[in-house]
């Protein structure tokens, strides 16, 4: 893998709350919005609502079915923005679909809590990392990327950080 360029945008999150967590997302200018995650009775994260400082409210909800990581993102006007799915029970690579080209969310190499968001032809577009101890995260964007796609990737990465601790594959999806 080649060295990554300087990030175009860097977002940080501040997480509060235990059962239903609140994730404040900030960039260099200040707060961008608030993502609230909701859990079911068994403690699994099943949905999220993103309220931006400016713009439309986005809703992430679990699609019915047996697959893990099968979520859809909708605008407040019920316009579909994107979805995710995982092929099978054990693979850790998630596919994100936004109507155009699919992206892949893949655990990165090394013993760390980090995920990479890869475009099919151009490689890594963003990186989502968290420290070993703590719940706050850092989102680095390297290529042109729609914020709702990054938000969906963060939502999925946060709910499965424990899967990213084990080193990811040697060849990342999208870097072929």
N, C-alpha and C positions, 0 to 999 in steps of 0.2 A: 504494500500500500504506500502511496506517495504521501509526502508531508502535506498537511492541509494548509491552505492559504489563511490569511488573517480573516477572522469572521466578519461578515458584513453587518450582522446584527447580533447582539448578545442580550438575552433575556434572563432574568433571575426570578426565582419563585420564593415566596415566604409562606410556609405551610403552618396552619394553626388548626386546632381542634383534633379530637381523637376519633370519634366514631364517624361523623360526617365532616370531613376535612374541608378547609377553605384554603385555596391556593391563590395568593396575590401574585400577579405576574407584572414584572417591572422591566423597563428598558432604560436607556441612558437618560431619557427625559422624565421618567417617573412611572407611575402606575398605569398599566395598559388595561387591566381588567381583573376580574375575580372569577375563578373556577371553583364551583362547589361540587364535591363528590358525595354521592349518597350510597349507603350500604344497605343490604338486605338483612334479614334476621340472623343469617349465618355469618355475617361480616364481610361478604363479598361486595366489591364495588360494582354497582349495577347501572349507575347513571351519573351524569354531570350536567351542570348548567353553567355556561360561561356568560358573564355579564360584562361587556366592555365599557370603558369610560365613554367611548363614542361608537355608535353603530348598533347593529342588530344583536339580540341575544341568541346564543347558539345552544342547542340541546344535544347531548350525547346520550343515547339509550341503547340498552342491550337488545339485540334482535332475538326473537324467539328461536329456539333450536338447541341442539346439543353441542355445537362447536364452542370452544373457548375463544375469547377475543373477537366475538362477532358483534360489533357495535355499528351504529349509524349516527351521523351528525346531521342535524336539521337546523334551519334558521327559524326565527320566531314566526315567519309566515308559512311554515311547513314546507320549505323548499329544501330538497335533498342536497347536501354539500359533500358528503363522503361517507365511506364505510370501511370496515376492516374485517379481516377473517384470517384464520390460521388453518393451514392444511394439516389435519390430523391432531392427535392429542399431544404427542411428544415434541414435534419440531418447534423451535423457538422463533422462527422467522414469521413475521406477520405481514400480510399484504394490505396496503392502504389504497383504496380506489377513490378517485375524485371525478370520474367521468372522462379524464384524459389518460395520461400514462399512469400505470400503477407504480407505487413506491413500496419499498420494503423496509420494515423496521427490524433491525438485526442487533443482537448483543455484540458488543465490541470485544476485541481480543484483550486478554489480560484479566487479572482478578480485580475487577472494579464494577461498580454499579453504573453502567453506561450502555446506551443504545445509540446506534447510528441510523439515520434515515437516508436511504439510498434511492437514487433515481435509476431507472433501468440502463441507460446508456452513459450517463455522465458521472456516476459514482456518488460519493457521499455528499448530501446536500445540507445535512444538519446533524448535530450531535447533542444528545441529552445525557447529562452526567449528574451524579449525586455523590456526596462524600460517604465514606463507610458509616460514619455515625452522623445522624441527622436526617432530616426529611426535605430540606430545601434543595433545589436543583438549579442547574445552569443549562440554558439552551443556546447553543451557538449555531448560527445560520451561515453557511458558506456560499450558497448559490441562491438564485432567485427562487423563492418558495412562498406560497400563499400561507398566511398566518393560520387560517383554519386547519390546514393540513398539519402544520407544526403543533397546533393545539391538540388535535386528535392523536398525533404521535406521542405527545407528552402524557396525555390521559392514559394511553395504553402502556407506556413505559412506566409510569408511576405505579400503576396497579400490578405490575409484574417485575419490579426491580429485583426481587429475589431470584428470578430466572436469569438475570444478566450477570450475576456475580461469577458464575461458572464461565470460563472463557468461551467466547464466541467462535464461529467457524474461521478457518484460515482464509478462505476466499469468501468475501462478502457478496451477497446478492447485489447486483447492480454495478459491480466493479469488474465485470468480465470484459 
